[in-house]
């Protein structure tokens, strides 16, 4: 911790980063619907300044990392201890206890804030084009700003409570945005599902938060005097928790519940694919920069607690690995372009969580950052395709889009290779980091499990991505060329379309393609920030106390071979002989029942329907009965209160007001009012006051 | 600390002089220039003049605030005027409250006696100014009377309206009785202690209280009781509250706003001073099972009665101003709850609360004034479904009412929170005041019921007759009223989102006091 005087400007003004989008959202919430340009301008301007500030923070942090003792020597990469710049303020205090909130600038914050704000900014700009015709354009940008502000808020928070508040705001904003086309029942249901399922995880998170506060007496992550909640993790590891875990482990487990919900890990992954019901920029935002990243970031932020408990880390690793492989198998059998990407996100999040579980925090964060770029690219590309194909989302009704939408194709191609992990794109380096961490994890076969699952996942990832590229971009267009008019999915959506020749895909406007190109450039080259061994800048930056892994040629070779194999198999099945219209999926013949199992998402939804939902329904009936009983009591209490107040009021009315109201019927009778004052009733009232005073005196002197 | 000579005293009274000059200027301008203008114009022009004078006074107070902070407390002869940061801060608050009242009045031209109205308002503000700044019994009493007489007049200002006359008369009658009680109590206090300054009384009373309830100690009890009963009238705590509903309902709405806010601030401020300094030695206790004679015991009893009476009687009200009157009574109960903590936190929480409460009520009454000026009444039936005609004003009303109900993140929530925390902090080991806090929390749950009924009426209930053309029927407040409402809202939001700031200031001011 630096002395307070050395805190750079940006560290003490970190709160500006989330505040600006919040303000933009707040202002445009008040704007009338017609102020489209103003609200979009506000949103983009605010996130733009936030991005600049984030870059400042990143630059300051990098300088801090490179020059730990500024002015003395150029000692690159020599800090082997974690450092944080903190600012805190008292929110409110009661007596001697006070509730402090604060912000922290450390490498994790800087890297994350930069990625989140930058990607969000590009998505905002893209939305200008995508939501062009929507009549609720203003509302859309309001929610987008809220979403980005909440996410940036949790990134810079140095306090679990502030984190939680922003976390919930992210949830609310995602609810509003997934259900943006709320007149469609499926969108409304998806929004509800996302909100409720993530809330299940939040219960655990909140319990963990309370327990942590109880155990440490603070919710600050770090404090200047090193008594923050995270800095006490080692002490917590010595205390007993539940189920044989240490206290640190128990709390870590509870916090992990929150991450499972938000980051779509099994068993709470079911909401994420349904969240595709929102407009595509929202999907991109949820899947790349905000929301799902929040869960992984939560674990990374509270990593000291996890590190203090190997058992929990093991669980984390296995859940991540299982999610990665499960989602990848589901993705190979989907037909909806966005759904394929959605399951791909679940799968990639699995990798990140696995990375966290095997001890590679920096690797996981690296993958999170890289994934933010290329997944945003893919989603925006998919949006561009959907936009160009007149709101068609079924990949079997596309095809040959390459020649109509060249920019979209080439950027999508880069994104695909990056996601598949092909040298030298971003995904290659980051996935390699995660797999190397998994490979180096522990000794026995049990500990090699996640690595093996991850490798199979690499093959599947390459396969489903190439399948998608072939189906969408190669071959001939299979859509309904002849039909005139647009597919009427929803009222607003119809309005988002551009009036072009129906039936033929068309390239999207520049406002949509430019963000794609920028993202493609980042997806291609950002990976070089994380070269293995000593040039691994990002690893040094994010966790200086752990030396990076050595180059593991075995892992690199295996992963690359599997990725190429996936591409190859995909090309054999879909690329060599392009599908004709209405031709069935060749995978059906190859996999049979197994493919149905994958297509139907391993029947998780059905399982939950049959168990959790049914249980909830039964419970609801029981609780309802109980409520009715209680209701009687409540109504009785209410009646009693009403009775009391009735008596009270009547007393006021009759004992006191009668004398006035009764006699002051007309102005002419004013004189009588004075008479009424003297007729004894008011005096009797005042006498009553005297009696009250006397009673008070009696009470006073008796005691 | 700095003792003032008489010349310096005059210089330090310049803000108050400005108020008087403004009052006479308003009268002169009205009679000389505006004789033939219509009331609405006169309300506007004279309103701006009054506001200008108040702003001038505010600026002077602000300068004074800086001086006092730099040089410490200014003390006038015989402690009739004591200027410390806290006092001057509250004088500024009072001036701001009066300015907002003027803005509300400008949107509610109800009388032809325009300049008289503004002049009386200014004299009332003058009374409040002196009230918060004096620590001497005679000065306190005179300021309180100045304030009260102005309020009686304001209540009855709606000439030709029966309810206004009735309310004014009732207010006057009960006010007079309360003054008698208070005068009696103060006279006994002086007789027992031989001093009229609060500090001197405090010293002597502490010695007297040592003797317990015998001889002079018992007489001190009588003095204390009568003083408290007198104050009880002024701050409208049960069972001395009966004037309030009629006065609130009968007054012209801007005057109601002034009575409900400015006079509450000043009265509670001086009550805290009188009890904390003057009757410091005669505290007693209100802890459960350990009741002990003293002002705490009396205040706690009054608080409990007031909480129950105010909140339950409010439920059956069907007039918005009457409802707000009972809500004001209930709020006096909450404030007393914080007062009985009898420590620095208690004082700070009371001061915090009266500021939040004042601005919340200014907003609420401002909206009632704007709406009732158009719909011609302030019963629930007049306000039914008014959301369609005035969506923005209704939304602001929603925020103010929720703040009154104590819903976070509005100021009212933290106000109550601090009051209750203070009450619990008084006796942290046994939580002796837990019974009162529990009652307060239960009663705020009850209060939510009637506040929500009001909101439901405004938002959901169908109006008796549907307007033929809702668009033409829209109620739009003039911009200065909107401005006043937004200022009030800003305070409510500020104290709700960053409560620590205002509380921190108050605590700082309290610490800077010599005692």
Contacts between the chains, C-beta under 8 A, distances in Angstrom:
chain1	res1	chain2	res2	distance
A	90	B	500	5.2
A	91	B	498	7.8
A	91	B	500	6.4
A	92	B	414	6.5
A	92	B	499	4.8
A	92	B	500	4.8
A	92	B	503	7.4
A	93	B	500	6.4
A	93	B	503	7.9
A	94	B	417	7.5
A	94	B	418	7.3
A	94	B	421	4.3
A	94	B	425	7.6
A	95	B	345	6.4
A	95	B	421	6.6
A	95	B	425	4.9
A	95	B	428	7.8
A	641	B	312	6.3
A	641	B	315	7.0
A	641	B	446	6.5
A	642	B	315	6.5
A	642	B	316	7.5
A	644	B	312	5.2
A	645	B	312	3.8
A	645	B	313	5.7
A	645	B	314	7.7
A	645	B	315	4.4
A	645	B	316	5.2
A	646	B	316	6.1
A	648	B	309	6.3
A	648	B	312	5.5
A	648	B	313	4.6
A	649	B	313	5.5
A	649	B	316	4.7
A	649	B	317	7.8
A	652	B	242	6.9
A	652	B	245	7.1
A	652	B	313	6.6
A	656	B	242	5.4
A	657	B	246	7.3
A	660	B	166	5.2
A	660	B	170	7.0
A	660	B	246	7.6
A	661	B	166	8.0
A	664	B	162	5.5
A	664	B	166	5.8
A	667	B	160	7.6
A	667	B	162	6.7
A	670	B	165	7.0
A	673	B	165	7.9
A	673	B	166	7.0
A	673	B	169	7.1
A	677	B	169	7.6
A	677	B	173	6.9
A	682	B	173	7.0
A	685	B	242	6.7
A	686	B	174	7.6
A	686	B	177	5.9
A	688	B	239	7.5
A	689	B	177	7.2
A	689	B	239	6.6
A	689	B	240	6.1
A	689	B	242	8.0
A	692	B	239	4.4
A	692	B	240	7.4
A	693	B	181	7.4
A	693	B	225	7.0
A	693	B	226	7.7
A	693	B	229	4.9
A	696	B	225	6.3
A	696	B	229	7.3
A	696	B	298	6.2
A	696	B	301	6.9
A	696	B	302	7.9
A	697	B	221	7.8
A	697	B	222	7.3
A	697	B	225	5.4
A	699	B	297	7.8
A	699	B	301	6.7
A	700	B	221	6.0
A	700	B	225	6.0
A	700	B	293	5.2
A	700	B	297	6.8
A	700	B	298	6.2
A	701	B	213	6.1
A	701	B	218	7.0
A	701	B	221	6.5
A	701	B	293	6.7
A	703	B	284	8.0
A	703	B	291	5.0
A	703	B	292	6.2
A	703	B	293	5.0
A	703	B	297	6.7
